[in-house]
Amino acid sequence: MRVALDAKVDWVTFDGADGGIGITPIAYLEAQVLRAVQLLKKHERHVPDILMAEGFINETQIIKAIAMSNFGNDPFVEGVVMARSPLTVVMKATYYMELYEDKKLPKMFIELYGDALRRSSSLGRA
């Protein structure tokens, strides 16, 4: 945070990557960041917009991260950065499209979802 203040940046991303221990310490990290923000506000220092990253997989978690940072005024956490969850969806979809095109969809997949390709007209496809 000190480097960000000295550089007068507009926003800072704090990433709570799990580091291989099997848990995502994002809540603990956010608590520490918010403590630093409170100290900066107390000393009337500029606080850059804060973005949190890592471990977010759904909308509820995003709302919680932002709501946790609201101490009566505007929230300090302005947004959440996501990569792993959306990328996993895209990669799995690509993989299953390849299986579909090669006519190699697993039997269990076909039983659950069928084997007919349906395209959404909302995506501009017929």
ZIJO-V172041 format. One record per helix or strand. SS is the DSSP state (helix for helix, strand for strand). FROM is the first residue (numbers start at 1). LEN is the number of residues. Records with the same first field share a line. If there is no record, write none. Layout:
SS=FROM-LEN, FROM-LEN
//
This chain:
helix=2-6, 26-17, 59-9, 84-18, 107-7, 121-3
strand=11-5, 49-5, 77-5
//
